[in-house]
Amino acid sequence: MKLDAYWTDSAPAFTPAERPLPAQVDVAIVGAGFTGLSAARALARRGARVLVLEAGHRVAAEASGRNGGHVNNGLAVDYAEVAAKVGPETARRWYHAYDSAVDSVARVVQEEGIDCDFLRHGKLKLATRPQHMDALSRSAERLVRDGVDTDVEVLGADRVRAEVQSERFHGGLLYKRSGQMHMGRFARGLAEAAQRHGAQIVLGTEVQRLQRIGRSQAHQVHTARGAVKAAQVLVATGATRHGGYGSFGWLRRRIVPIGSFIVVTEPLGAERAQALLAGRRTYTTVANIHHYFRLTADHRLVFGGRARFAISSPQSDAASGEILRQGLAETFPQLGQVRLDYCWGGLVDMTQDRLPHAGERDGLFYSMGYSGHGTQMSVHMGDCMARVMAGEAAANPWQGRHWPAIPGHFGPPWFLPAVGLYYRLKDRLA
């Protein structure tokens, strides 16, 4: 079993064009994940001189390339809960931002001709207990009643079992606008598109410090390879552990890096895979500590979840893989003896309200905090922030949101084990 992400291991790596570090650019982007690459593509298409600086040695090296491969619509939290806090109009606008985000991914794939197995077969949210089914039915009723999503459909246990070869589920809620793709191939295609439009992407170059020039948006961007003057800077780092707290401390105190872990089976064969998940959708279970799964184009099962509340590392990934192996066998007993070829972990950039945050602070632009729903929103927000930086402030669907620091969070998240116990208890009592 490889302790490596299937998406990056099964896709050719992007190789940037060799160019010296420029002395000055219009926009410097910190991070070559989907947010940074999408923004670079959009800005370069507008004619800006764009430099993307990535600490790692490949694009999409962190959350963008280490996720479950889902491109889902729908909020990370229940729509009714959000509507109760901020009002139906704002909740509806945020919900539709995720519809637009999936559309953004589809548009980029089509415009740039990216071969990444993009499919739009929908997401099925699965109830593992009868009371979960009641909650899903209420959620669907509210979404339809408020005119937020009239495409959602409640599926009973019989319909779910006809599609999902498991006896665990009592029904589900189908979100028909969701999709999926091969993250590694999409990352390479997006990077190649950004470079083709004129952006410069530099790997293995950590941003050590950002120094604001006066009261303008301009910054000196300091790296081990030298400094670059940028008229604007976009920070698109997510929950990365690169760069320390220095220039990024304000952002880091508002994001908790939480590990999410994934295993991938050996190829099951077309017939066996089709019998297992006939709809070939993305699937996620209803729970605080939930599972998510889907098939790949080569008929493997990708099965993930928050197996342990821990930071990803080789030892942590391996331990989490064994927990996921048990979860997979409980969900699909017929796969109990199937070989696992891949196991890895990634960091989710979780916020307190589990919603994204994006905007400008002290001349610095940022977009992050996607809270496990980032593959589509990161691509969308890269494009949105390019428009914001070009002067179109209304292009940011998350503008003007209050973002307080997380109490007691000044470094590594020491409180994760306690959070894990809390959510496990909530799941048991639900």
Secondary structure, 3 states (H helix, E strand, C coil): CECCCHHHHCCCCCCCCCCCCCCEEEEEEECCCHHHHHHHHHHHHCCCCEEEECCCCCCCCCHHHCCCCEECCCCCCCHHHHHHHHCHHHHHHHHHHHHHHHHHHHHHHHHHCCCCCCECCCEEEECCCHHHHHHHHHHHHHHHHCCCCCCCEEEEHHHHHHHECCCCCCEEEEECCCEECCHHHHHHHHHHHHHHCCCEEECCCCEEEEEECCCCCCEEEEECCEEEEEEEEEECCCCCCCCCCCCCHHHHCCCEEEEEEEEEECCCCHHHHHHHECCCCEEEECCCCCEEEEECCCCCEEEEECCCCCCCCHHHHHHHHHHHHHHHHHHCHHHCCCCEEEEEEEEEEECCCCCCEEEEECCEEEEECCCCCHHHHHHHHHHHHHHHHCCCHHHCCCCCCCCCCCCCCCCCCCCHHHHHHHHHHHHHHC
